[in-house]
Amino acid sequence: MSKYLVLIFQDEVATKEAAGETVSADYQAFMQRRGRSLLGGAALEPAETATSIRRDGSGGFSVTDGPFAESKETLGGYFMIEAADLDEALEIAKEVPAGVGVEVRPVRVAS
């Protein structure tokens, strides 16, 4: 079995409106249906609460308030899943009731 990170993208307005709410019925149903594959997950606070760190090219760092990229769509949460292969991971990810969509990435195993 392999691990995959499912990044959940949402409209920033929807993310702000949902801040502080309990888990929606759609997400609860997804988590119950796919519980055996879920290794963890969480919702994120709105993008305005993010802090970005970038290398400045001279050996130092630049720290700024806000997300790495300005966008209408922001990262709203994630699930760490376990699946037999990418095809199974994609089938699981298609069931995530995300507002805009999801991105699936294999997790690299350190050796």
C-alpha positions as a Python dict, from the first residue, in 0.01 Angstrom:
ca = {
    (1, 'M'): (0, 0, 0),
    (2, 'S'): (117, 352, -80),
    (3, 'K'): (41, 683, 88),
    (4, 'Y'): (-105, 982, -96),
    (5, 'L'): (-177, 1336, 13),
    (6, 'V'): (-510, 1474, -109),
    (7, 'L'): (-497, 1855, -106),
    (8, 'I'): (-841, 2014, -91),
    (9, 'F'): (-890, 2344, -274),
    (10, 'Q'): (-1181, 2574, -198),
    (11, 'D'): (-1303, 2916, -293),
    (12, 'E'): (-1154, 3159, -38),
    (13, 'V'): (-1499, 3307, 36),
    (14, 'A'): (-1639, 2962, 117),
    (15, 'T'): (-1337, 2889, 338),
    (16, 'K'): (-1396, 3206, 540),
    (17, 'E'): (-1769, 3133, 573),
    (18, 'A'): (-1696, 2779, 699),
    (19, 'A'): (-1436, 2889, 956),
    (20, 'G'): (-1538, 2767, 1299),
    (21, 'E'): (-1812, 2537, 1170),
    (22, 'T'): (-1836, 2168, 1248),
    (23, 'V'): (-1762, 1906, 983),
    (24, 'S'): (-2032, 1910, 714),
    (25, 'A'): (-2262, 1613, 659),
    (26, 'D'): (-2098, 1551, 318),
    (27, 'Y'): (-1752, 1527, 473),
    (28, 'Q'): (-1882, 1310, 758),
    (29, 'A'): (-2034, 1069, 504),
    (30, 'F'): (-1710, 1061, 303),
    (31, 'M'): (-1504, 992, 617),
    (32, 'Q'): (-1738, 714, 725),
    (33, 'R'): (-1743, 557, 377),
    (34, 'R'): (-1362, 576, 326),
    (35, 'G'): (-1248, 552, 689),
    (36, 'R'): (-1029, 246, 626),
    (37, 'S'): (-819, 443, 375),
    (38, 'L'): (-791, 766, 576),
    (39, 'L'): (-473, 806, 780),
    (40, 'G'): (-546, 1162, 891),
    (41, 'G'): (-664, 1498, 775),
    (42, 'A'): (-765, 1844, 882),
    (43, 'A'): (-927, 2165, 770),
    (44, 'L'): (-702, 2468, 752),
    (45, 'E'): (-767, 2820, 876),
    (46, 'P'): (-831, 3080, 600),
    (47, 'A'): (-538, 3177, 376),
    (48, 'E'): (-511, 3519, 542),
    (49, 'T'): (-374, 3341, 851),
    (50, 'A'): (-86, 3187, 653),
    (51, 'T'): (276, 3295, 681),
    (52, 'S'): (508, 3234, 385),
    (53, 'I'): (884, 3185, 406),
    (54, 'R'): (1099, 3224, 96),
    (55, 'R'): (1474, 3208, 48),
    (56, 'D'): (1600, 3554, -46),
    (57, 'G'): (1895, 3444, -259),
    (58, 'S'): (2163, 3574, -23),
    (59, 'G'): (2142, 3295, 232),
    (60, 'G'): (1861, 3450, 433),
    (61, 'F'): (1485, 3429, 437),
    (62, 'S'): (1194, 3659, 365),
    (63, 'V'): (892, 3607, 591),
    (64, 'T'): (560, 3756, 480),
    (65, 'D'): (201, 3739, 596),
    (66, 'G'): (-36, 3554, 366),
    (67, 'P'): (-27, 3250, 142),
    (68, 'F'): (256, 3166, -97),
    (69, 'A'): (43, 3258, -399),
    (70, 'E'): (-248, 3499, -428),
    (71, 'S'): (-549, 3316, -569),
    (72, 'K'): (-926, 3298, -550),
    (73, 'E'): (-882, 2926, -480),
    (74, 'T'): (-690, 2838, -167),
    (75, 'L'): (-576, 2527, 12),
    (76, 'G'): (-854, 2451, 257),
    (77, 'G'): (-751, 2116, 403),
    (78, 'Y'): (-606, 1775, 336),
    (79, 'F'): (-642, 1402, 384),
    (80, 'M'): (-356, 1156, 408),
    (81, 'I'): (-479, 834, 251),
    (82, 'E'): (-350, 485, 189),
    (83, 'A'): (-428, 313, -140),
    (84, 'A'): (-303, 18, -342),
    (85, 'D'): (-200, 245, -632),
    (86, 'L'): (-264, 584, -792),
    (87, 'D'): (-584, 463, -959),
    (88, 'E'): (-736, 371, -623),
    (89, 'A'): (-613, 699, -471),
    (90, 'L'): (-785, 891, -751),
    (91, 'E'): (-1111, 702, -696),
    (92, 'I'): (-1101, 792, -325),
    (93, 'A'): (-1012, 1155, -403),
    (94, 'K'): (-1306, 1187, -644),
    (95, 'E'): (-1537, 1129, -348),
    (96, 'V'): (-1400, 1421, -142),
    (97, 'P'): (-1682, 1678, -135),
    (98, 'A'): (-1442, 1964, -214),
    (99, 'G'): (-1574, 2299, -328),
    (100, 'V'): (-1331, 2355, -619),
    (101, 'G'): (-1130, 2035, -649),
    (102, 'V'): (-844, 1830, -513),
    (103, 'E'): (-483, 1752, -598),
    (104, 'V'): (-341, 1406, -531),
    (105, 'R'): (29, 1356, -467),
    (106, 'P'): (220, 1039, -381),
    (107, 'V'): (409, 1065, -53),
    (108, 'R'): (779, 1002, -98),
    (109, 'V'): (917, 732, 128),
    (110, 'A'): (1251, 831, 281),
    (111, 'S'): (1506, 555, 286),
}
